[in-house]
Amino acid sequence: MASPRLAALALFSLLAGGPATAQVASPGWFPVPPDAAFDTGDSWSNAGTTYRLYGVQSCLRGTSFTNAHGIKRDCGEASLAMLVALIRDLKPQCYEAAEAPQTKTAFVFCVAVRTEGAGKGSRIDLGTALIATGFAFAALKPDGSAVHAPYLEAQRVAQNSHTGLWAFRDLPDPNAIILRALRQASPSASASPPPP
């Protein structure tokens, strides 16, 4: 397993201009298996391992928003549906950036290369795509800072333009919920995270 820094450097050098087929031919890159079981809007399981998109936080299952027709919908299910759709459409290749062996979890970056049409050869980061479409969020650390800063900027753009789930006033921001729960569980551990 590569260190998170090396994995990020490899990913960013690939994104910065390697040949369009570099990720497919490079060792360490792998597709999301067709028989993967999708768990949340930012994770799937296969062969006893859970794969989570590094730096991405999906809406939490069991939380809801009211759609444009006035109907309550499960926010986690909306995130999950978008993840499945993007993976099936983009067919990204993933690279393990970090792991948590005690929980059998691998944190991955996933990238797709457009093979036809306008933008042929361009790369699409799956995390950015989920966040920019407004169906996922930039994951935050317990202190309220972004796990992966570029995702926070994609989230700001989606939020400011009311894209995806940001179009709904009662969107249950998962980061606010998670940070609130962390503060309640250990008030001294998170001295001053930003207010939700």
ROLOGU-627568 format. One record per residue (C-alpha): residue in three letters; residue number from 1; x, y, z. Coordinates in nm, 2 decimals, decimal comma. Layout:
N
ala_NUM_X_Y_Z $
...
***
This chain:
196
met_1_0,00_0,00_0,00 $
ala_2_0,14_0,34_-0,10 $
ser_3_0,16_0,62_0,15 $
pro_4_-0,12_0,88_0,11 $
arg_5_0,14_1,14_0,00 $
leu_6_0,28_0,91_-0,27 $
ala_7_-0,06_0,81_-0,39 $
ala_8_-0,18_1,17_-0,41 $
leu_9_0,14_1,27_-0,60 $
ala_10_0,09_0,98_-0,84 $
leu_11_-0,28_1,08_-0,89 $
phe_12_-0,20_1,45_-0,94 $
ser_13_0,08_1,38_-1,18 $
leu_14_-0,15_1,16_-1,38 $
leu_15_-0,42_1,43_-1,38 $
ala_16_-0,17_1,70_-1,47 $
gly_17_-0,10_1,56_-1,81 $
gly_18_0,01_1,20_-1,85 $
pro_19_-0,11_1,01_-2,15 $
ala_20_-0,48_0,94_-2,16 $
thr_21_-0,43_0,57_-2,12 $
ala_22_-0,17_0,60_-1,83 $
gln_23_-0,42_0,52_-1,56 $
val_24_-0,54_0,20_-1,73 $
ala_25_-0,19_0,07_-1,80 $
ser_26_-0,04_0,17_-1,47 $
pro_27_-0,01_-0,09_-1,19 $
gly_28_-0,22_-0,02_-0,89 $
trp_29_-0,52_0,12_-1,08 $
phe_30_-0,84_-0,09_-1,07 $
pro_31_-1,20_-0,06_-1,18 $
val_32_-1,50_-0,07_-0,96 $
pro_33_-1,61_-0,43_-0,99 $
pro_34_-1,94_-0,49_-1,17 $
asp_35_-2,05_-0,70_-0,87 $
ala_36_-1,97_-0,44_-0,61 $
ala_37_-2,23_-0,38_-0,34 $
phe_38_-2,29_-0,01_-0,31 $
asp_39_-2,32_0,09_0,06 $
thr_40_-2,35_0,46_0,07 $
gly_41_-2,31_0,76_-0,17 $
asp_42_-1,94_0,75_-0,12 $
ser_43_-1,86_0,38_-0,07 $
trp_44_-1,90_0,02_-0,20 $
ser_45_-1,79_-0,32_-0,09 $
asn_46_-1,63_-0,61_-0,27 $
ala_47_-1,45_-0,93_-0,15 $
gly_48_-1,46_-0,83_0,22 $
thr_49_-1,32_-0,48_0,17 $
thr_50_-1,51_-0,15_0,18 $
tyr_51_-1,39_0,12_-0,06 $
arg_52_-1,45_0,48_0,03 $
leu_53_-1,39_0,78_-0,19 $
tyr_54_-1,11_0,97_-0,02 $
gly_55_-1,22_1,32_0,10 $
val_56_-1,59_1,27_0,00 $
gln_57_-1,89_1,26_0,24 $
ser_58_-2,22_1,16_0,10 $
cys_59_-2,56_1,25_0,25 $
leu_60_-2,65_1,03_0,54 $
arg_61_-2,91_0,76_0,51 $
gly_62_-3,21_0,83_0,72 $
thr_63_-3,19_1,20_0,67 $
ser_64_-3,43_1,36_0,43 $
phe_65_-3,50_1,67_0,22 $
thr_66_-3,82_1,79_0,06 $
asn_67_-3,80_1,79_-0,32 $
ala_68_-3,96_2,04_-0,56 $
his_69_-4,29_1,85_-0,55 $
gly_70_-4,31_1,87_-0,17 $
ile_71_-4,22_1,51_-0,12 $
lys_72_-3,97_1,40_0,15 $
arg_73_-3,68_1,19_0,00 $
asp_74_-3,40_1,01_0,18 $
cys_75_-3,09_1,22_0,12 $
gly_76_-2,85_0,92_0,15 $
glu_77_-3,04_0,73_-0,11 $
ala_78_-3,01_1,03_-0,35 $
ser_79_-2,63_1,04_-0,30 $
leu_80_-2,61_0,66_-0,35 $
ala_81_-2,81_0,68_-0,68 $
met_82_-2,58_0,94_-0,82 $
leu_83_-2,27_0,74_-0,72 $
val_84_-2,40_0,43_-0,90 $
ala_85_-2,50_0,63_-1,20 $
leu_86_-2,16_0,81_-1,23 $
ile_87_-1,97_0,48_-1,19 $
arg_88_-2,17_0,31_-1,45 $
asp_89_-2,15_0,60_-1,69 $
leu_90_-1,79_0,70_-1,64 $
lys_91_-1,63_0,35_-1,56 $
pro_92_-1,35_0,51_-1,35 $
gln_93_-1,03_0,35_-1,25 $
cys_94_-0,94_0,38_-0,88 $
tyr_95_-0,62_0,40_-0,68 $
glu_96_-0,58_0,32_-0,32 $
ala_97_-0,46_0,63_-0,13 $
ala_98_-0,49_0,51_0,23 $
glu_99_-0,62_0,22_0,43 $
ala_100_-0,77_0,13_0,77 $
pro_101_-0,68_-0,24_0,80 $
gln_102_-0,86_-0,27_1,13 $
thr_103_-1,19_-0,20_0,95 $
lys_104_-1,09_-0,35_0,61 $
thr_105_-1,15_-0,01_0,45 $
ala_106_-0,95_0,13_0,16 $
phe_107_-0,97_0,50_0,08 $
val_108_-0,95_0,56_-0,30 $
phe_109_-0,94_0,83_-0,56 $
cys_110_-1,12_0,73_-0,88 $
val_111_-1,06_0,89_-1,22 $
ala_112_-1,23_0,84_-1,56 $
val_113_-1,08_0,93_-1,90 $
arg_114_-1,32_1,04_-2,17 $
thr_115_-1,27_0,82_-2,47 $
glu_116_-1,50_0,99_-2,72 $
gly_117_-1,67_1,32_-2,81 $
ala_118_-1,58_1,67_-2,69 $
gly_119_-1,32_1,65_-2,43 $
lys_120_-1,18_1,32_-2,55 $
gly_121_-0,87_1,24_-2,33 $
ser_122_-0,98_1,46_-2,04 $
arg_123_-0,99_1,32_-1,69 $
ile_124_-1,28_1,33_-1,45 $
asp_125_-1,22_1,28_-1,08 $
leu_126_-1,52_1,09_-0,94 $
gly_127_-1,51_1,28_-0,61 $
thr_128_-1,52_1,61_-0,78 $
ala_129_-1,80_1,50_-1,01 $
leu_130_-2,01_1,39_-0,71 $
ile_131_-1,95_1,71_-0,52 $
ala_132_-1,98_1,95_-0,82 $
thr_133_-2,31_1,80_-0,91 $
gly_134_-2,43_1,86_-0,56 $
phe_135_-2,49_1,50_-0,46 $
ala_136_-2,19_1,47_-0,22 $
phe_137_-1,99_1,70_0,01 $
ala_138_-1,62_1,76_0,09 $
ala_139_-1,55_1,55_0,39 $
leu_140_-1,43_1,74_0,70 $
lys_141_-1,18_1,66_0,97 $
pro_142_-1,30_1,68_1,34 $
asp_143_-1,15_2,04_1,35 $
gly_144_-1,37_2,14_1,06 $
ser_145_-1,10_2,16_0,79 $
ala_146_-1,14_1,98_0,46 $
val_147_-0,98_1,63_0,42 $
his_148_-0,91_1,72_0,06 $
ala_149_-0,91_2,10_0,00 $
pro_150_-1,00_2,10_-0,37 $
tyr_151_-1,32_1,92_-0,29 $
leu_152_-1,43_2,21_-0,06 $
glu_153_-1,40_2,45_-0,35 $
ala_154_-1,62_2,22_-0,57 $
gln_155_-1,87_2,21_-0,29 $
arg_156_-1,88_2,59_-0,26 $
val_157_-1,95_2,62_-0,63 $
ala_158_-2,23_2,37_-0,61 $
gln_159_-2,38_2,53_-0,30 $
asn_160_-2,36_2,88_-0,44 $
ser_161_-2,53_2,78_-0,76 $
his_162_-2,79_2,56_-0,58 $
thr_163_-2,69_2,25_-0,78 $
gly_164_-2,82_1,91_-0,71 $
leu_165_-2,92_1,86_-0,34 $
trp_166_-2,82_2,22_-0,27 $
ala_167_-3,14_2,32_-0,45 $
phe_168_-3,35_2,21_-0,15 $
arg_169_-3,38_2,44_0,15 $
asp_170_-3,40_2,16_0,41 $
leu_171_-3,09_1,98_0,28 $
pro_172_-2,94_1,79_0,58 $
asp_173_-2,57_1,88_0,55 $
pro_174_-2,39_1,56_0,67 $
asn_175_-2,08_1,75_0,78 $
ala_176_-2,29_1,96_1,02 $
ile_177_-2,46_1,65_1,16 $
ile_178_-2,13_1,47_1,20 $
leu_179_-1,94_1,76_1,36 $
arg_180_-2,23_1,82_1,60 $
ala_181_-2,22_1,46_1,70 $
leu_182_-1,85_1,47_1,76 $
arg_183_-1,88_1,78_1,97 $
gln_184_-2,15_1,62_2,18 $
ala_185_-1,95_1,30_2,23 $
ser_186_-1,63_1,48_2,33 $
pro_187_-1,67_1,86_2,38 $
ser_188_-1,30_1,91_2,46 $
ala_189_-1,18_1,71_2,15 $
ser_190_-1,31_1,96_1,90 $
ala_191_-1,22_2,29_2,06 $
ser_192_-1,36_2,52_1,80 $
pro_193_-1,50_2,37_1,47 $
pro_194_-1,69_2,61_1,25 $
pro_195_-2,06_2,64_1,34 $
pro_196_-2,29_2,42_1,12 $
***
